[in-house]
Each structure stands twice: as structure tokens, then as C-alpha cells.
Amino acid sequence: MSKAQKEAARRFPTGAKVRLSVGGPVMVVDGATADGRVVCRWFDGSKLERAKLAPELLVTADATAGTATEPASAAAPNGSAHPPAPLPAPRAGARKRPKAAGGAATPEG
């Protein structure tokens, strides 16, 4: 395995979700070529597409938010440099509203 291939595989491991830094569909990494390009696959409608792309063109895709972020080993799960703030504790005596059959909250009374 060449040095360029190892570096590409380290930055974008097989199975990682990526996209072009300028946007586009989410793609899955299939591996890396000897010259360091990243092999990606994605669907265009019902057609499976495949391409070999320079790692400089790619960013990791955050599947939960649909946004792209630079790969960073020390970044928080939300892609920021700082972890999210903790949620406040529930108030004492707070009640949850019961849900109706359709999932909507019912008026209290």
C-alpha cells in the first residue's frame, strides 16, 4: 500500500459517508487507489454511480443533519469544536401531557 493510499484511507475509511465540498449527494467510500484517490459510490435515482476523487474535494457527511464537515478526530459529535450544552433538569412537579391516539398532545383540563 502506497503512502498516498494509506493517507486517503486514514482520512476517509471504507464505509464512511462523504460528499463533495461544494455539495452534492452523500456518497459511501469504497476504498482508496494506489495514487491516493478515494473511490466513492452513490445512487443517481436508481442507477449506481462510482468515481475516483481527490481527497481534497471531499468532506465527511454528517448523516443526522445532512451537513458536511471537515474530518476532525477531536471534534464533538455535532461537528463543532465544543460539545453541546447539557439539557436543563426538569422542573419539580412538572407533568407530561398525555398523547392522543394520533400522537398529538391533548388539551389539559
N, C-alpha and C positions, 0 to 999 in steps of 0.2 A: 504494500500500500504506500503510495507516494505521500510526501509531506502535505501537498495541497489537498489530496483526498482526505487525509486524516483531519485536517483543519476544517474542511467543509462538513465532514461527518460529525465533528465535535460541535460546531455551531448549529447544525441542522440535522439531528439524528433521524434515522429511519422511523417513519410513523408520525413525525412532527407535523403540525398544521402550520402552513406558511401562506403568504400572499406576496404579490409584487409590492414594493414600497410605494408605488404610485396608485395602488388599488387593484381591484380585480377579484376574481373568485378565490375562495380558500382552496389550497392545494395540499396534498399529502406528499411528504418526502419519501421517495423510494430508495434513495442511496446517493452516492457521490461517484463521479467519474475520476479516472486517474489524473486528469488535469485540473481537478478541484471544482468542477461544475456540479450543481445539485440537480438530481433527477427528480422531477415532480410529476404528479398525475392529478387530474381533476375531471369532472364531468362538465361538458358543454351540452346542456339538455340531456339527452340520453346517450351521447357519444363520449366515450372515454378518451381524453386527450393526455398527452405526455410530452414533456420538454426537458431539456438540459439547460439550466440557467446559472449565470454567475451569482455566487453568494451575495455579492454587493447589491444585487437587485431585489433581494428578499428580506422580509421581516417575518417574525413569528406572528401567527394569527391567534388572538385571544378568542376562543370559541364561545365563551359566555357572553361577551359584549359585542362580538362581531367587529372588533377593532384590531388594528395591527400595532405591535410594539416591537422595539428592538430587543434582540435576545439579551438577557441580563441574568446572570446566575444569582445575584444578590437582591434583585428586585422583589418587591412584595407581590403576592398573587394577583393583585389588581393592576399590575403593570406600573405602579407609581414607585417612587423611591422610598415612600413611607407606608407602613401598614395602615389599614383603615382604623378609624377610631372605634373603640368599643361601644356597643349599644347601651343606652341608659337602662337601669334596672326598672322593672315595672313598679308602678305606684302601689302602695299598700291599699288593699280593698278594691283594686280595680277589677271590673268584671269584663269578661269577654262576651260579645254579643252572640247569641245563637244564630246559626245559619239556617236559612230556609232550604227547602228541597232543591232548589235550583242553584244553591251556592251563594245567593245574595244575603246580606245581613237583613234581619227583620227589625222593624222599629221597636224600641223598648217601650213598655207601658205599664 
